[in-house]
Amino acid sequence: MADIRIARPHGLPVSRAKAAAQAAADDLGREYALICTWQGDSLHFRRSGVRGRIDVSQTQIALEIHLGILLKGLRTSIEKSVGRRLEELLAQG
């Protein structure tokens, strides 16, 4: 079970929603040194102590993050930061 789950609806073409997901992953990657790879419409990311994915559909972007023991204490701040950034990127379209 994921430690963090965020789903946001969007009205964007899938290509633009995927670009927003990539931008969010790029931000997370810089901040948390993540390795990101696309598998179809899912962007998978990982590093020591963190793994997850961003699933892009025609109507929503869904994010799941699994945190290692050392990062579980930061769950709330990570969730707020990631959710806020995802909303900003979707608003920019």
N, C-alpha and C positions, 0 to 999 in steps of 0.2 A: 504494500500500500504506500502511495506517495505521501511524503511529508507536507508538500505544498501542491495544491491543485488550483489553477486559475483558468477560467473560461470566459472569453469575451466575444460577444457577437460582433459581426462586421458586415458591411454592405459593399465590400470591395471585390473586385475581380480576384480570383485565386492568386494570380501572379503578383498582384500588389500586396495581398495579405501575406504571401510568402516572403516578399521583400521586407515587410514590417517584421515578420518573425526573424528573418536573417539579421536585420538591424538590432533587434532585441538581443539576439544571440551574440552579435558582435560586441554590444555593450557589456553583456555578462562575461563574455570571453576576456575582454580587457580587464574587467574588475576582478574576476575570479580565476583567470588563466584556464579557460575551458577549451577543449577540443571539440569542434562541431562538425557534423557530417549530415548531409541530406540522404534520406532513404524514402523515395517517393515524395509524399506530401508531409513527411515527418522529419523534423530537424532534431537529431540526437546530439546530446552534449554530455561531456564527462570530464572529470579530473579526479584526483585522489579525494575521496570523501563526498563527491557529488556526482550524480548522474541524473539524466532526465531527458525529456523530449518536448517538442512543441509540435502539435498536430494542427495542420491547416485544412479546413474544409471550406465549402462554398459559403457557409454561414457563420462560422466561428473559428477562433484560435483557442486551442486548449493546451495548457502547459502543465506538466507534471515534473516535480523535482523530488528526488530521493536524497536525503542528507545523511552524511555519516555522523557518528556520535559527536565528534568535535564541533560540528556546525549546527546541530539540533538546537542549541541554545540561541542561535541567531535566526531561527526560523521566522519569527514575526517580522523582524526588520528586513530580511531577504524577501519575504512575501510582499510586503508593502512596496519595497523598492521595485521589484520586478513587475508587480501589477500596475504601478504608476507609470513606469516606462512603457509597458505594452499599450496602455491606454493612450499615451501621448503619441506613439508611433501609429496607432490605428486612426487617431484623429487627424494626423497629418496626411494619411492616405498614401 
